Amino acid sequence: MDICLRFGIRCKQLREKMNLSQEKFALLIEMDRTYYSSIENGRRNVSIRNIEKIATGFGITIEELMRGV
């Protein structure tokens, strides 16, 4: 499975664990909802800056975010 898709699945799992919609999570991390949606769907090769934003939004380290990807 492609790493972008695996990363998107990991983000979706963590977001759903927080009981947040894509829109609310995207607002929390100051990211466009459609851009974040494309990450979860594995259609984006995410920059390290955006990976950091996502990890911070989940309240975890980048290392924890990447676990299992």
TAFEN-V629611 format. One record per residue. N is the residue number from 1. RES is the residue in one small letter. PSI is psi in degrees with one decimal (none if undefined). Layout:
# TAFEN-V629611
n:N res:RES psi:PSI
n:N res:RES psi:PSI
This chain:
# TAFEN-V629611
n:1 res:m psi:139.4
n:2 res:d psi:141.1
n:3 res:i psi:-34.6
n:4 res:c psi:-39.8
n:5 res:l psi:-42.6
n:6 res:r psi:-40.4
n:7 res:f psi:-42.3
n:8 res:g psi:-41.2
n:9 res:i psi:-42.3
n:10 res:r psi:-44.5
n:11 res:c psi:-43.7
n:12 res:k psi:-43.5
n:13 res:q psi:-45.2
n:14 res:l psi:-40.8
n:15 res:r psi:-44.2
n:16 res:e psi:-32.8
n:17 res:k psi:-30.4
n:18 res:m psi:-1.9
n:19 res:n psi:44.6
n:20 res:l psi:144.2
n:21 res:s psi:164.9
n:22 res:q psi:-41.6
n:23 res:e psi:-46.8
n:24 res:k psi:-39.7
n:25 res:f psi:-42.4
n:26 res:a psi:-41.1
n:27 res:l psi:-42.4
n:28 res:l psi:-40.5
n:29 res:i psi:7.7
n:30 res:e psi:52.1
n:31 res:m psi:145.4
n:32 res:d psi:135.5
n:33 res:r psi:-41.3
n:34 res:t psi:-34.8
n:35 res:y psi:-46.1
n:36 res:y psi:-40.4
n:37 res:s psi:-42.1
n:38 res:s psi:-27.3
n:39 res:i psi:-50.2
n:40 res:e psi:-28.6
n:41 res:n psi:3.6
n:42 res:g psi:20.8
n:43 res:r psi:4.6
n:44 res:r psi:140.6
n:45 res:n psi:99.1
n:46 res:v psi:137.9
n:47 res:s psi:159.0
n:48 res:i psi:-33.2
n:49 res:r psi:-42.2
n:50 res:n psi:-31.1
n:51 res:i psi:-41.5
n:52 res:e psi:-43.1
n:53 res:k psi:-44.6
n:54 res:i psi:-47.7
n:55 res:a psi:-44.9
n:56 res:t psi:-40.6
n:57 res:g psi:-33.5
n:58 res:f psi:-8.7
n:59 res:g psi:31.7
n:60 res:i psi:170.2
n:61 res:t psi:164.4
n:62 res:i psi:-39.2
n:63 res:e psi:-44.7
n:64 res:e psi:-38.4
n:65 res:l psi:-40.5
n:66 res:m psi:-8.9
n:67 res:r psi:124.1
n:68 res:g psi:-5.4
n:69 res:v psi:none
